[in-house]
């Protein structure tokens, strides 16, 4: 029994040794992966509430970009789940309530890649969209110990001491493109963060990432809702057969 406790304690010490202090986030690497400028686009006054003359409601296709690069210490890919897609559709629902959008739907095509803007636009046209929103994202986790980590060498402390913190950052871009012209809106960049605190055994980075992802999807949805009425004033009229 003593030997077992020694092994467990040694494992806990080894587990906590590799994340002794916060390393922060490498935003430069994240921006490079998303091909955006280092400084996110600042917030501005909401456009949704302004008196804007709107054209005919449009159909919006949403494409979530999937990456296949391996996780690194400073950056990792974002896994887009069904609940993430559903959340963004909910966030954009005010545009349907105000008849700016006729409807919005997710483009599901495993053959498309995020850099293939033309292919995504063509796929959107095939499904009857007037514009497509291309959503891309990267994430990072900063896991480290706080002042309570000194309790980890005890078996009880390993499960009860709130000595580990997991900070998550998800950075997302949203690019809006017309499907039958070269028109596109300015690229939008938003961030979502979260922090979980608990024991080294129980704190899960994936939970922190999912919480940050919820925040960033909400931020992106609000950004699109605010600006979409203004953007589509510049959109060429949709072709009759796009309905």
WOTA-V123759 format. One record per residue. SS is DSSP state (~ for helix, > for strand, _ for the rest). PHI is phi in degrees with one decimal (NA if undefined). D_FIRST is the distance of its C-alpha to the first C-alpha in Angstrom with 2 decimals. Layout:
BEGIN
ss->SS phi->PHI d_first->D_FIRST
ss->SS phi->PHI d_first->D_FIRST
END
This chain:
BEGIN
ss->_ phi->NA d_first->0.00
ss->~ phi->-61.2 d_first->3.78
ss->~ phi->-62.9 d_first->5.35
ss->~ phi->-64.3 d_first->5.05
ss->~ phi->-63.6 d_first->6.30
ss->~ phi->-62.6 d_first->8.61
ss->~ phi->-64.4 d_first->9.90
ss->~ phi->-62.8 d_first->10.65
ss->~ phi->-62.5 d_first->12.29
ss->~ phi->-63.0 d_first->14.20
ss->~ phi->-63.8 d_first->15.40
ss->~ phi->-64.8 d_first->16.67
ss->~ phi->-62.1 d_first->18.46
ss->~ phi->-65.1 d_first->20.02
ss->~ phi->-65.2 d_first->21.06
ss->~ phi->-83.2 d_first->22.81
ss->~ phi->-69.2 d_first->24.41
ss->_ phi->-80.7 d_first->26.85
ss->_ phi->-136.8 d_first->28.45
ss->_ phi->-71.3 d_first->28.83
ss->_ phi->-146.0 d_first->32.43
ss->_ phi->-68.6 d_first->35.02
ss->_ phi->-103.8 d_first->37.15
ss->_ phi->74.6 d_first->39.70
ss->_ phi->-109.2 d_first->41.53
ss->_ phi->-91.9 d_first->43.82
ss->~ phi->-65.6 d_first->46.75
ss->~ phi->-61.8 d_first->49.02
ss->~ phi->-64.9 d_first->47.04
ss->~ phi->-68.0 d_first->46.86
ss->~ phi->-64.1 d_first->50.62
ss->~ phi->-64.3 d_first->51.35
ss->~ phi->-65.6 d_first->49.42
ss->~ phi->-93.5 d_first->51.49
ss->_ phi->59.9 d_first->54.72
ss->_ phi->-124.0 d_first->55.58
ss->_ phi->-67.6 d_first->56.88
ss->_ phi->-58.9 d_first->54.31
ss->_ phi->-97.7 d_first->55.55
ss->_ phi->-59.1 d_first->54.97
ss->_ phi->-63.9 d_first->58.15
ss->_ phi->-70.9 d_first->58.56
ss->_ phi->-69.3 d_first->58.87
ss->_ phi->-136.2 d_first->62.47
ss->_ phi->-60.5 d_first->64.40
ss->_ phi->-60.7 d_first->63.78
ss->_ phi->-97.7 d_first->66.46
ss->_ phi->-64.2 d_first->65.73
ss->_ phi->-89.9 d_first->67.62
ss->_ phi->-79.3 d_first->70.69
ss->_ phi->-79.9 d_first->73.91
ss->_ phi->-111.6 d_first->73.55
ss->_ phi->-79.6 d_first->75.86
ss->_ phi->-104.7 d_first->73.72
ss->_ phi->-76.1 d_first->74.78
ss->_ phi->-57.3 d_first->74.00
ss->_ phi->-53.2 d_first->70.32
ss->> phi->-111.9 d_first->68.37
ss->> phi->-100.0 d_first->65.61
ss->> phi->-114.7 d_first->62.41
ss->> phi->-102.0 d_first->60.05
ss->> phi->-116.2 d_first->56.61
ss->> phi->-116.4 d_first->54.83
ss->> phi->-97.3 d_first->51.21
ss->_ phi->-77.3 d_first->50.63
ss->_ phi->-110.9 d_first->47.61
ss->_ phi->-107.1 d_first->46.45
ss->_ phi->-118.7 d_first->44.69
ss->_ phi->-76.9 d_first->43.63
ss->_ phi->-73.3 d_first->39.95
ss->_ phi->-64.0 d_first->37.81
ss->_ phi->-121.8 d_first->38.05
ss->_ phi->-63.0 d_first->36.47
ss->_ phi->-97.1 d_first->39.64
ss->_ phi->-158.1 d_first->40.83
ss->> phi->-146.2 d_first->39.88
ss->> phi->-76.5 d_first->41.93
ss->_ phi->-98.6 d_first->42.38
ss->_ phi->-90.8 d_first->41.57
ss->_ phi->-86.2 d_first->44.36
ss->_ phi->-99.8 d_first->43.30
ss->~ phi->-58.1 d_first->45.66
ss->~ phi->-68.4 d_first->44.84
ss->~ phi->-69.1 d_first->45.85
ss->~ phi->-63.6 d_first->49.18
ss->~ phi->-65.2 d_first->49.77
ss->~ phi->-63.3 d_first->49.08
ss->~ phi->-64.4 d_first->51.67
ss->~ phi->-60.1 d_first->54.20
ss->~ phi->-65.8 d_first->53.69
ss->~ phi->-63.5 d_first->54.11
ss->_ phi->-90.8 d_first->57.40
ss->~ phi->-60.3 d_first->58.74
ss->~ phi->-58.2 d_first->60.97
ss->~ phi->-69.7 d_first->63.10
ss->~ phi->-78.9 d_first->63.81
ss->~ phi->-62.3 d_first->64.52
ss->_ phi->-96.7 d_first->67.19
ss->_ phi->64.7 d_first->68.51
ss->_ phi->-78.6 d_first->67.75
ss->> phi->-105.0 d_first->65.67
ss->> phi->-74.6 d_first->66.80
ss->> phi->-165.5 d_first->63.26
ss->> phi->-137.5 d_first->60.15
ss->> phi->-149.1 d_first->57.96
ss->> phi->-93.0 d_first->55.27
ss->_ phi->-86.1 d_first->56.37
ss->_ phi->-109.4 d_first->53.89
ss->_ phi->-149.3 d_first->54.72
ss->_ phi->-69.3 d_first->52.03
ss->_ phi->-84.2 d_first->54.74
ss->_ phi->-88.0 d_first->55.61
ss->_ phi->-120.3 d_first->54.22
ss->_ phi->-59.3 d_first->54.37
ss->_ phi->-78.4 d_first->56.86
ss->_ phi->-89.5 d_first->59.24
ss->~ phi->-59.5 d_first->61.11
ss->~ phi->-59.9 d_first->64.10
ss->~ phi->-64.1 d_first->62.09
ss->~ phi->-66.8 d_first->60.35
ss->~ phi->-63.0 d_first->63.75
ss->~ phi->-64.3 d_first->65.21
ss->~ phi->-63.3 d_first->62.38
ss->~ phi->-60.7 d_first->63.01
ss->~ phi->-63.7 d_first->66.71
ss->~ phi->-63.0 d_first->66.05
ss->_ phi->-94.1 d_first->64.17
ss->_ phi->86.2 d_first->66.90
ss->_ phi->-79.7 d_first->65.37
ss->_ phi->-93.5 d_first->67.70
ss->> phi->-138.8 d_first->65.04
ss->> phi->-124.2 d_first->61.47
ss->> phi->-107.8 d_first->58.65
ss->> phi->-98.6 d_first->56.32
ss->> phi->-105.9 d_first->52.89
ss->> phi->-126.5 d_first->50.70
ss->> phi->-160.8 d_first->47.54
ss->> phi->-135.3 d_first->44.77
ss->> phi->-137.7 d_first->41.56
ss->> phi->-152.0 d_first->39.20
ss->> phi->-128.0 d_first->35.85
ss->> phi->-116.7 d_first->34.96
ss->> phi->-107.6 d_first->31.23
ss->> phi->-155.1 d_first->30.20
ss->> phi->-98.7 d_first->28.14
ss->_ phi->-111.7 d_first->29.64
ss->~ phi->-68.9 d_first->29.14
ss->~ phi->-85.9 d_first->26.10
ss->~ phi->-67.8 d_first->24.02
ss->~ phi->-64.6 d_first->22.95
ss->~ phi->-83.0 d_first->20.41
ss->_ phi->-62.4 d_first->18.57
ss->_ phi->-60.6 d_first->16.07
ss->_ phi->-90.4 d_first->14.48
ss->~ phi->-62.3 d_first->12.59
ss->~ phi->-65.5 d_first->15.23
ss->~ phi->-63.7 d_first->17.99
ss->~ phi->-61.3 d_first->17.33
ss->~ phi->-101.2 d_first->18.42
ss->~ phi->-110.9 d_first->20.89
ss->_ phi->-72.0 d_first->22.57
ss->_ phi->-80.6 d_first->25.87
ss->_ phi->-97.9 d_first->25.62
ss->> phi->-122.7 d_first->26.91
ss->> phi->-122.4 d_first->30.50
ss->> phi->-121.9 d_first->32.02
ss->> phi->-95.8 d_first->35.80
ss->> phi->-121.0 d_first->37.70
ss->> phi->-130.0 d_first->41.36
ss->> phi->-120.1 d_first->43.45
ss->> phi->-111.2 d_first->46.98
ss->> phi->-131.4 d_first->49.52
ss->> phi->-114.2 d_first->53.15
ss->> phi->-130.3 d_first->55.69
ss->> phi->-114.5 d_first->58.88
ss->> phi->-104.0 d_first->61.71
ss->> phi->-130.4 d_first->64.24
ss->> phi->-74.1 d_first->67.33
ss->_ phi->-89.7 d_first->67.35
ss->_ phi->-121.1 d_first->71.08
ss->_ phi->-153.3 d_first->71.87
ss->_ phi->-88.8 d_first->70.40
ss->_ phi->-65.9 d_first->69.81
ss->> phi->-153.0 d_first->66.39
ss->_ phi->-86.6 d_first->65.08
ss->_ phi->-58.8 d_first->63.41
ss->_ phi->-62.3 d_first->59.77
ss->> phi->-108.1 d_first->57.42
ss->> phi->-125.8 d_first->54.11
ss->> phi->-133.2 d_first->51.59
ss->> phi->-129.8 d_first->48.03
ss->> phi->-134.9 d_first->45.19
ss->> phi->-130.1 d_first->42.14
ss->> phi->-158.2 d_first->39.02
ss->> phi->-137.4 d_first->35.98
ss->> phi->-114.0 d_first->32.60
ss->> phi->-125.9 d_first->30.24
ss->> phi->178.5 d_first->26.62
ss->_ phi->-79.8 d_first->23.04
ss->_ phi->-61.1 d_first->22.41
ss->_ phi->-75.8 d_first->20.41
ss->_ phi->-102.3 d_first->23.19
ss->_ phi->-73.9 d_first->26.42
ss->_ phi->-112.8 d_first->28.18
ss->~ phi->-61.0 d_first->31.12
ss->~ phi->-63.3 d_first->32.87
ss->~ phi->-69.0 d_first->33.20
ss->~ phi->-64.5 d_first->34.81
ss->~ phi->-64.5 d_first->37.11
ss->~ phi->-64.8 d_first->38.21
ss->~ phi->-65.9 d_first->39.08
ss->~ phi->-63.2 d_first->41.07
ss->~ phi->-65.5 d_first->42.79
ss->~ phi->-61.1 d_first->43.94
ss->~ phi->-66.0 d_first->45.45
ss->~ phi->-72.8 d_first->47.24
ss->~ phi->-65.5 d_first->48.69
ss->~ phi->-62.7 d_first->50.03
ss->~ phi->-66.1 d_first->51.56
ss->~ phi->-65.7 d_first->53.13
ss->~ phi->-58.8 d_first->54.53
ss->~ phi->-64.4 d_first->56.11
ss->~ phi->-61.3 d_first->57.56
ss->~ phi->-67.6 d_first->59.17
ss->~ phi->-60.0 d_first->60.47
ss->~ phi->-65.7 d_first->62.05
ss->~ phi->-101.4 d_first->63.78
ss->~ phi->-57.4 d_first->64.56
ss->~ phi->-58.2 d_first->67.84
ss->~ phi->-72.5 d_first->69.11
ss->~ phi->-60.6 d_first->68.11
ss->_ phi->-74.6 d_first->69.72
ss->_ phi->-62.4 d_first->73.10
ss->_ phi->-90.7 d_first->73.26
ss->_ phi->-74.1 d_first->72.12
ss->_ phi->-59.0 d_first->74.95
ss->_ phi->-56.4 d_first->75.93
ss->_ phi->-67.0 d_first->73.91
ss->_ phi->-68.4 d_first->75.81
ss->~ phi->-57.1 d_first->76.98
ss->~ phi->-79.6 d_first->75.02
ss->~ phi->-80.3 d_first->71.67
ss->_ phi->-82.5 d_first->71.53
END
